[in-house]
Amino acid sequence: MRQSLVICHLTLLIQSECGLPSHDVHQVLHIFFKATRYETSCDMITKGFSTPTILFCLIGPWRLCQVHVSMVGPDKARVSWITHSVAPSTVHYGTSPGNYTHSVSGTASNYRYLLYSSGQIHDAVIGPLLPSTVYYYRCSSNPDRAFSFRTPPAKLPINFVVAGDLGQTEWTASTLSHIAASGYDVLLLPGDLSYADYYQPRWDTFGRLVEPLASQRPWMVTQGNHEVEKLPIVERPFKAYNARWRMPFEQSGSTSNLYYSFDAAGGAVHVVMLGSYAEFNPGSDQYRWLQTDLASVDRKKTPWVVALIHAPWYNTNEAHQGEGEDMRQAMEGVLYKARVDVVFAGHVHAYERFDRVFDNKQDRCGPVHITIGDGGNREGLAKSYVNPKASISLFREASFGHGRFVVENATHAFWSWHRNDDDNAVVADSVWLTSLAASPGCAV
């Protein structure tokens, strides 16, 4: 049977006309498509659409999907994808469409979560790759689906997009549309990806939703609270996240996929991805790793250091007040000593930019803290703020959107935040930043 992938949005006319609960609607659709030998994945989205909507996906028995790319070291990339059945974990690639001059074989795994069984999750690391080059590739020797992605530049400037708490709603689709038009090099995601919340098929629908972007540029992610999915005694935490979104933790000396670091632009930018939901107290594996990682950075060669967390350390929104405080008290001094330039966070479903701060006070040698948890999640926006506004909070707004962090050279970078409600070119908030490595009195 020729394989196919159909993604359709079905409004709940069945439910409204027949009075069926949504669970029964799901069951009817699953039974129908099982009879035609198609696997199904179904999720009802109740926020972000004018009417409750089912995202229903059909997967032929040999179809590959959920393709995404991440960086591995200075000149390699990991390609990840899923097939319903056993298939070769092979990537064929080259620099011309249809001319795949290289091939690499990777590994495959799967997992069970309660009654759910994942497809075959494939990973293959390809390279060495040239910088700023478009590579064409196909996975599992499948002739029906061809992809391409562009490698990041080997020198400055470099354009990062930052978007947290994505989910999979109409708001998410708007965010992704804006990101796709931004010409970015690498996407940074500070946690809360699919909002599966124990319902594993949502991981599959999320993978398909982001594939058009994540298969074309590297996506570097860390975990949020919605990735934990722990069921005491029954299911260990982060099972789906670790299986589906493998990051290059080994290359940075980390022992956990929950925290790692990587270099970009030929080592001009060092990005540290921290785990807000992994142990972080002094003496913990993550804490010791962070100390070692930051101590190894030569700021003469690496003028920019950026960190990502999930729960913000600074927050004037009424939502999630104080939830990042323990981690701040444990790790803020380590980041300050290393002169980290910017800390991006998610969790709070709004946007907020702070001054350079340390220990709750303005400090010209501290990092700029930015909350960017406004990607489009189904829980909606966090619209209430603490007043009067703290002096260290420079801009705050509860709107969906994304940010762009363009590192222009060794001394200057431009940060801009873009609302979904505006045209793509409209900048709602922006600031030029000077690297702390180039700031008098702050150099390490």
RODO-2510 file (C-alpha; in nm, 4 decimals, decimal comma):
residues 444
     n   res          X          Y          Z
     1     m     0,0000     0,0000     0,0000
     2     r     0,1407     0,3405    -0,0865
     3     q     0,2168     0,5169     0,2366
     4     s     0,0564     0,8476     0,3148
     5     l     0,0293     1,1056     0,5853
     6     v    -0,2871     1,3052     0,6220
     7     i    -0,3250     1,5774     0,8827
     8     c    -0,6695     1,7228     0,9116
     9     h    -0,8534     1,9400     1,1583
    10     l    -1,2020     1,8041     1,2343
    11     t    -1,4330     2,0293     1,4302
    12     l    -1,6490     1,8459     1,6752
    13     l    -1,9624     1,8424     1,4610
    14     i    -2,0142     1,4792     1,5564
    15     q    -2,0135     1,5721     1,9207
    16     s    -2,2461     1,8679     1,8779
    17     e    -2,4897     1,6898     1,6459
    18     c    -2,4977     1,3519     1,8176
    19     g    -2,4300     1,4519     2,1747
    20     l    -2,1342     1,2135     2,1984
    21     p    -1,8606     1,2884     2,4513
    22     s    -1,5222     1,3606     2,2972
    23     h    -1,3800     1,0271     2,4179
    24     d    -1,6432     0,8382     2,2171
    25     v    -1,5705     1,0497     1,9109
    26     h    -1,2031     0,9558     1,9406
    27     q    -1,2926     0,5878     1,9726
    28     v    -1,5172     0,5911     1,6640
    29     l    -1,2460     0,7544     1,4539
    30     h    -0,9775     0,5168     1,5812
    31     i    -1,1896     0,2087     1,5037
    32     f    -1,2700     0,3339     1,1528
    33     f    -0,9121     0,4024     1,0554
    34     k    -0,7786     0,0854     1,2209
    35     a    -1,0062    -0,1054     0,9836
    36     t    -0,8194     0,0520     0,6922
    37     r    -0,4778    -0,0471     0,8338
    38     y    -0,3758     0,3034     0,9315
    39     e    -0,2292     0,3982     1,2663
    40     t    -0,3934     0,7009     1,4230
    41     s    -0,3018     0,9783     1,6585
    42     c    -0,5702     1,2085     1,7856
    43     d    -0,5867     1,5094     2,0133
    44     m    -0,8615     1,7549     2,0938
    45     i    -0,7504     2,1168     2,1167
    46     t    -0,9921     2,3341     2,3106
    47     k    -0,7959     2,6596     2,3227
    48     g    -0,6703     2,8772     2,0405
    49     f    -0,9385     2,7754     1,7897
    50     s    -1,2833     2,9261     1,7447
    51     t    -1,4338     2,5836     1,8130
    52     p    -1,2840     2,2778     1,9856
    53     t    -1,0775     2,0984     1,7241
    54     i    -0,9403     1,7490     1,6790
    55     l    -0,5951     1,7181     1,5285
    56     f    -0,6183     1,3762     1,3667
    57     c    -0,3216     1,2105     1,2023
    58     l    -0,3064     0,9011     0,9841
    59     i     0,0196     0,7162     0,9383
    60     g     0,0701     0,4478     0,6776
    61     p     0,2404     0,1339     0,8043
    62     w     0,5873     0,2301     0,6757
    63     r     0,5702     0,6071     0,6803
    64     l     0,8377     0,8181     0,8473
    65     c     0,7523     1,1414     1,0233
    66     q     0,8445     1,3796     1,3064
    67     v     1,1819     1,4617     1,1518
    68     h     1,3968     1,7080     1,3417
    69     v     1,7617     1,8135     1,3426
    70     s     1,9940     1,9172     1,6261
    71     m     2,3588     2,0209     1,6476
    72     v     2,6315     1,7776     1,7545
    73     g     2,9717     1,9362     1,7992
    74     p     3,1179     2,1923     1,5591
    75     d     3,0459     2,0139     1,2312
    76     k     2,7890     1,7388     1,2812
    77     a     2,4125     1,7126     1,3154
    78     r     2,1748     1,4561     1,4596
    79     v     1,8751     1,3669     1,2459
    80     s     1,5848     1,2134     1,4390
    81     w     1,2665     1,0628     1,2987
    82     i     0,9974     0,8043     1,3716
    83     t     0,8607     0,5118     1,1723
    84     h     0,5628     0,3013     1,2728
    85     s     0,7414    -0,0255     1,1946
    86     v     1,1010    -0,1459     1,1919
    87     a     1,2992     0,0374     0,9224
    88     p     1,6657     0,1153     0,8509
    89     s     1,8126     0,3865     1,0760
    90     t     1,9962     0,5307     0,7773
    91     v     2,0320     0,8866     0,6522
    92     h     2,1455     0,9503     0,2949
    93     y     2,2596     1,3087     0,2356
    94     g     2,4419     1,5407    -0,0003
    95     t     2,4635     1,9008    -0,1160
    96     s     2,2500     1,8590    -0,4298
    97     p     1,8793     1,7672    -0,4450
    98     g     1,8412     1,3942    -0,5011
    99     n     2,2175     1,3379    -0,5094
   100     y     2,2912     1,1667    -0,1788
   101     t     2,6668     1,1133    -0,1836
   102     h     2,7000     1,0155     0,1828
   103     s     2,5151     0,7815     0,4144
   104     v     2,5248     0,7115     0,7873
   105     s     2,3551     0,4410     0,9906
   106     g     2,2300     0,5237     1,3373
   107     t     2,0248     0,3524     1,6046
   108     a     1,6582     0,2935     1,6792
   109     s     1,4655     0,2546     2,0024
   110     n     1,1114     0,2729     2,1322
   111     y     0,9335     0,3047     2,4632
   112     r     0,6115     0,2123     2,6358
   113     y     0,4146     0,4457     2,8577
   114     l     0,1213     0,2749     3,0270
   115     l    -0,0809     0,1334     2,7340
   116     y     0,0921     0,3478     2,4719
   117     s     0,3705     0,2123     2,2494
   118     s     0,5823     0,4551     2,0525
   119     g     0,6960     0,4014     1,6982
   120     q     1,0574     0,3292     1,6138
   121     i     1,2561     0,6379     1,7155
   122     h     1,5632     0,6723     1,4941
   123     d     1,8771     0,8810     1,5510
   124     a     2,1713     0,9197     1,3146
   125     v     2,4610     1,1649     1,3426
   126     i     2,5781     1,2934     1,0047
   127     g     2,8938     1,4805     0,9155
   128     p     3,1427     1,6349     0,8997
   129     l     2,9355     1,9123     0,7443
   130     l     3,0278     2,2444     0,5904
   131     p     2,8981     2,5613     0,7605
   132     s     2,6202     2,7743     0,6093
   133     t     2,5422     2,4984     0,3617
   134     v     2,2124     2,3425     0,2564
   135     y     2,2154     1,9636     0,2808
   136     y     1,9515     1,7457     0,1194
   137     y     1,8634     1,4212     0,2914
   138     r     1,6236     1,1339     0,3210
   139     c     1,5660     0,8920     0,6074
   140     s     1,5203     0,5133     0,6219
   141     s     1,5859     0,4902     0,2459
   142     n     1,2349     0,6265     0,1915
   143     p     1,2081     0,7657    -0,1639
   144     d     0,8773     0,9433    -0,1000
   145     r     0,9974     1,2083     0,1448
   146     a     1,3030     1,4253     0,0874
   147     f     1,4192     1,6969     0,3261
   148     s     1,6771     1,9710     0,3435
   149     f     1,8378     2,1709     0,6213
   150     r     2,0896     2,4527     0,6453
   151     t     2,3878     2,4263     0,8758
   152     p     2,4667     2,7207     1,1068
   153     p     2,7472     2,9631     1,0198
   154     a     3,1013     2,8993     1,1440
   155     k     3,1494     3,2631     1,2405
   156     l     2,9476     3,5646     1,3483
   157     p     2,6874     3,6927     1,2844
   158     i     2,4431     3,4223     1,3910
   159     n     2,0655     3,4488     1,4292
   160     f     1,9012     3,2575     1,7147
   161     v     1,5255     3,2340     1,7570
   162     v     1,4023     3,1803     2,1138
   163     a     1,0523     3,0472     2,1841
   164     g     0,9287     2,8689     2,4943
   165     d     0,6131     2,6877     2,6010
   166     l     0,5057     2,6103     2,2460
   167     g     0,2262     2,3544     2,2756
   168     q     0,0133     2,2910     1,9689
   169     t    -0,2666     2,5399     1,9191
   170     e    -0,3650     2,7978     1,6625
   171     w    -0,1466     3,0388     1,8605
   172     t     0,1440     2,7949     1,8211
   173     a     0,0838     2,7807     1,4464
   174     s     0,1012     3,1601     1,4326
   175     t     0,4279     3,1610     1,6289
   176     l     0,5792     2,8985     1,3998
   177     s     0,4701     3,0942     1,0932
   178     h     0,6476     3,4046     1,2224
   179     i     0,9590     3,2041     1,3101
   180     a     0,9701     3,0424     0,9662
   181     a     0,9827     3,3868     0,8063
   182     s     1,2632     3,5131     1,0304
   183     g     1,5592     3,3581     0,8487
   184     y     1,6977     3,2100     1,1691
   185     d     1,9983     2,9775     1,2047
   186     v     1,9235     2,7904     1,5299
   187     l     1,6112     2,7673     1,7473
   188     l     1,6453     2,7648     2,1275
   189     l     1,3507     2,6306     2,3283
   190     p     1,3580     2,6780     2,7096
   191     g     1,1182     2,3955     2,7931
   192     d     0,7547     2,2860     2,7583
   193     l     0,7338     2,1405     2,4105
   194     s     0,4268     1,9309     2,3342
   195     y     0,2105     1,9694     2,6466
   196     a     0,1454     1,5961     2,6200
   197     d     0,0804     1,5837     2,9947
   198     y     0,0843     1,2016     3,0104
   199     y    -0,1246     1,1582     2,6920
   200     q     0,1517     1,0267     2,4667
   201     p    -0,0152     1,0698     2,1236
   202     r     0,0267     1,4438     2,1761
   203     w     0,4012     1,3910     2,1425
   204     d     0,3313     1,2506     1,7960
   205     t     0,1073     1,5372     1,6876
   206     f     0,3638     1,7860     1,8173
   207     g     0,6408     1,6155     1,6217
   208     r     0,4381     1,6478     1,3033
   209     l     0,3410     2,0061     1,3793
   210     v     0,7002     2,1291     1,4116
   211     e     0,8549     1,9038     1,1457
   212     p     0,8371     2,1644     0,8638
   213     l     1,0662     2,3904     1,0704
   214     a     1,2598     2,1429     1,2847
   215     s     1,3668     1,9398     0,9809
   216     q     1,5199     2,2505     0,8176
   217     r     1,7126     2,4151     1,1046
   218     p     1,8692     2,2828     1,4259
   219     w     1,6332     2,2873     1,7244
   220     m     1,8105     2,2876     2,0617
   221     v     1,5768     2,2285     2,3548
   222     t     1,5695     2,1799     2,7285
   223     q     1,2965     2,0392     2,9458
   224     g     1,0108     2,2081     3,1297
   225     n     0,7637     2,0870     3,3889
   226     h     0,5320     1,9478     3,1192
   227     e     0,8069     1,7073     3,0102
   228     v     0,8336     1,5396     3,3530
   229     e     0,5335     1,3045     3,3153
   230     k     0,6321     1,0997     3,6207
   231     l     0,3902     0,8445     3,7617
   232     p     0,5201     0,7161     4,0967
   233     i     0,6154     0,3479     4,0854
   234     v     0,4664     0,3144     3,7340
   235     e     0,6583     0,5528     3,5034
   236     r     0,9946     0,7272     3,5444
   237     p     1,0217     1,1001     3,4671
   238     f     1,1179     1,2376     3,1259
   239     k     1,0695     0,9039     2,9504
   240     a     0,9141     1,0477     2,6338
   241     y     1,1288     1,3617     2,6289
   242     n     1,4567     1,1713     2,6581
   243     a     1,3505     0,9173     2,3955
   244     r     1,2261     1,1688     2,1390
   245     w     1,4474     1,4759     2,1843
   246     r     1,8028     1,3589     2,2336
   247     m     2,0451     1,6471     2,2717
   248     p     2,4300     1,6401     2,2519
   249     f     2,4897     1,6087     2,6261
   250     e     2,7789     1,3619     2,5991
   251     q     2,9814     1,6054     2,3886
   252     s     2,9801     1,8611     2,6728
   253     g     3,0735     1,6151     2,9465
   254     s     2,7216     1,5910     3,0879
   255     t     2,5788     1,2597     3,2021
   256     s     2,2171     1,3630     3,1445
   257     n     2,0041     1,4706     2,8494
   258     l     1,8434     1,7212     3,0884
   259     y     2,1415     1,9584     3,0870
   260     y     2,4204     2,0187     2,8373
   261     s     2,6024     2,2895     2,6450
   262     f     2,7146     2,3543     2,2903
   263     d     2,9118     2,6088     2,0908
   264     a     2,7892     2,8023     1,7896
   265     a     2,9426     3,0346     1,5302
   266     g     3,2825     2,8668     1,5491
   267     g     3,2917     2,8906     1,9279
   268     a     3,2020     3,2600     1,9475
   269     v     2,8822     3,1736     2,1382
   270     h     2,8577     2,9185     2,4201
   271     v     2,5030     2,8087     2,5043
   272     v     2,4260     2,6348     2,8348
   273     m     2,0967     2,4449     2,8626
   274     l     2,0087     2,3861     3,2284
   275     g     1,7552     2,1514     3,3844
   276     s     1,5091     2,3242     3,6148
   277     y     1,3654     1,9826     3,7057
   278     a     1,6933     1,7964     3,7528
   279     e     1,8811     1,8170     4,0831
   280     f     2,0613     2,1527     4,0933
   281     n     2,1815     2,2081     4,4512
   282     p     2,5553     2,2442     4,5274
   283     g     2,7134     1,9011     4,5140
   284     s     2,4652     1,7677     4,2586
   285     d     2,5829     1,6281     3,9262
   286     q     2,4308     1,9212     3,7370
   287     y     2,5891     2,1791     3,9666
   288     r     2,9366     2,0245     3,9400
   289     w     2,8983     1,9893     3,5648
   290     l     2,7968     2,3563     3,5321
   291     q     3,0993     2,4728     3,7287
   292     t     3,3338     2,2662     3,5112
   293     d     3,1627     2,3672     3,1878
   294     l     3,1725     2,7418     3,2499
   295     a     3,5274     2,7297     3,3875
   296     s     3,6420     2,5795     3,0567
   297     v     3,5153     2,8746     2,8498
   298     d     3,7869     3,1111     2,7294
   299     r     3,6115     3,4469     2,6966
   300     k     3,8865     3,5787     2,4700
   301     k     3,7795     3,3142     2,2172
   302     t     3,4139     3,2956     2,3239
   303     p     3,2842     3,6487     2,3835
   304     w     2,9214     3,5408     2,4364
   305     v     2,7752     3,2997     2,6928
   306     v     2,4007     3,2354     2,7043
   307     a     2,2020     3,0167     2,9449
   308     l     1,8525     2,8691     2,9201
   309     i     1,6333     2,7546     3,2099
   310     h     1,2624     2,6851     3,2348
   311     a     1,1307     2,8396     3,5577
   312     p     1,2471     3,2047     3,5599
   313     w     1,4688     3,3317     3,8389
   314     y     1,3241     3,6812     3,8034
   315     n     0,9527     3,7293     3,7507
   316     t     0,7028     4,0091     3,8212
   317     n     0,4070     3,8155     3,6827
   318     e     0,1637     3,6762     3,9385
   319     a     0,1934     3,3333     3,7740
   320     h     0,4555     3,0917     3,9120
   321     q     0,5888     3,3376     4,1675
   322     g     0,8971     3,2026     4,3444
   323     e     0,9107     2,8704     4,1598
   324     g     1,2628     2,9340     4,0316
   325     e     1,3952     3,0768     4,3573
   326     d     1,5675     2,7629     4,4894
   327     m     1,7542     2,7177     4,1634
   328     r     1,8477     3,0855     4,1566
   329     q     1,9948     3,0684     4,5054
   330     a     2,1902     2,7559     4,4139
   331     m     2,3254     2,8520     4,0717
   332     e     2,3096     3,2268     4,0205
   333     g     2,6547     3,2795     4,1691
   334     v     2,8073     3,0307     3,9256
   335     l     2,6590     3,2136     3,6270
   336     y     2,7580     3,5535     3,7669
   337     k     3,1192     3,4476     3,8237
   338     a     3,1386     3,3270     3,4634
   339     r     2,9837     3,6543     3,3381
   340     v     2,6953     3,4881     3,1546
   341     d     2,5466     3,7519     2,9249
   342     v     2,1811     3,6483     2,8938
   343     v     1,9492     3,4003     3,0684
   344     f     1,6362     3,2939     2,8783
   345     a     1,3455     3,1307     3,0634
   346     g     0,9945     3,0080     2,9918
   347     h     0,7213     2,8728     3,2224
   348     v     0,5396     3,2055     3,2667
   349     h     0,3116     3,2479     2,9662
   350     a     0,4064     3,6055     2,8907
   351     y     0,7064     3,8137     2,7912
   352     e     0,9317     4,0067     3,0279
   353     r     1,2777     4,1614     2,9954
   354     f     1,4885     4,2585     3,2946
   355     d     1,7910     4,4788     3,3402
   356     r     2,1284     4,3210     3,4122
   357     v     2,0763     4,1790     3,7604
   358     f     2,2383     3,9765     4,0362
   359     d     2,0910     3,8842     4,3736
   360     n     1,7688     4,0780     4,3038
   361     k     1,9509     4,4042     4,2322
   362     q     2,0649     4,5856     3,9215
   363     d     2,4245     4,4872     3,8488
   364     r     2,6080     4,5912     3,5337
   365     c     2,8080     4,2655     3,5363
   366     g     2,5059     4,0407     3,5770
   367     p     2,3099     3,8730     3,2977
   368     v     2,0018     4,0148     3,1298
   369     h     1,7088     3,7894     3,2234
   370     i     1,4346     3,7388     2,9637
   371     t     1,1148     3,5371     3,0078
   372     i     0,9850     3,4105     2,6738
   373     g     0,7185     3,1540     2,7693
   374     d     0,4681     3,2905     2,5192
   375     g     0,4971     3,0405     2,2337
   376     g     0,1285     2,9446     2,2159
   377     n     0,0452     2,6799     2,4754
   378     r    -0,3108     2,5620     2,5435
   379     e    -0,3169     2,7058     2,8970
   380     g    -0,3383     3,0608     2,7657
   381     l    -0,1614     3,3791     2,8701
   382     a    -0,0601     3,4890     3,2200
   383     k    -0,2152     3,8344     3,2185
   384     s    -0,1773     3,9510     3,5800
   385     y     0,1351     4,1292     3,7006
   386     v     0,2596     4,2341     4,0417
   387     n     0,2332     4,6099     4,0920
   388     p     0,4033     4,8441     4,1324
   389     k     0,6502     4,7130     3,8775
   390     a     0,9977     4,6405     4,0119
   391     s     1,2620     4,8803     3,8826
   392     i     1,4694     4,5928     3,7411
   393     s     1,1805     4,4923     3,5112
   394     l     1,2164     4,6992     3,1941
   395     f     0,9415     4,5601     2,9701
   396     r     0,6563     4,3156     3,0279
   397     e     0,3516     4,2123     2,8280
   398     a     0,1178     3,9129     2,8129
   399     s     0,1067     3,8376     2,4394
   400     f     0,2038     3,5380     2,2297
   401     g     0,5193     3,5727     2,0233
   402     h     0,8856     3,4834     1,9859
   403     g     1,2260     3,6442     2,0280
   404     r     1,5326     3,6856     1,8087
   405     f     1,8848     3,7036     1,9434
   406     v     2,1207     3,8138     1,6678
   407     v     2,4848     3,8081     1,7739
   408     e     2,6384     4,0537     1,5302
   409     n     3,0025     4,0456     1,6405
   410     a     3,2261     3,9858     1,9417
   411     t     3,0955     4,2914     2,1248
   412     h     2,7325     4,3507     2,0257
   413     a     2,4099     4,1543     1,9910
   414     f     2,0558     4,2660     1,9122
   415     w     1,7552     4,1227     2,0974
   416     s     1,4026     4,1761     1,9657
   417     w     1,0621     4,0435     2,0673
   418     h     0,7838     4,0011     1,8109
   419     r     0,4125     3,9688     1,8909
   420     n     0,2049     3,7252     1,6886
   421     d    -0,0617     3,9937     1,6492
   422     d     0,1778     4,2180     1,4561
   423     d     0,3293     4,1830     1,1117
   424     n     0,6532     3,9878     1,1161
   425     a     0,8676     4,2969     1,0715
   426     v     0,7180     4,4772     1,3731
   427     v     0,9448     4,4839     1,6789
   428     a     0,7511     4,5172     2,0049
   429     d     1,0577     4,5347     2,2304
   430     s     1,4274     4,5483     2,1535
   431     v     1,7661     4,6237     2,3033
   432     w     2,1293     4,6256     2,1947
   433     l     2,3496     4,4248     2,4305
   434     t     2,7228     4,4525     2,4881
   435     s     2,9120     4,1359     2,5743
   436     l     3,0312     4,1313     2,9348
   437     a     3,3649     4,0061     2,8034
   438     a     3,3974     4,3449     2,6336
   439     s     3,2580     4,5517     2,9227
   440     p     3,5144     4,7409     3,1345
   441     g     3,5292     4,6033     3,4862
   442     c     3,3292     4,2904     3,4007
   443     a     3,5715     4,0813     3,1981
   444     v     3,6529     3,7440     3,3537
***
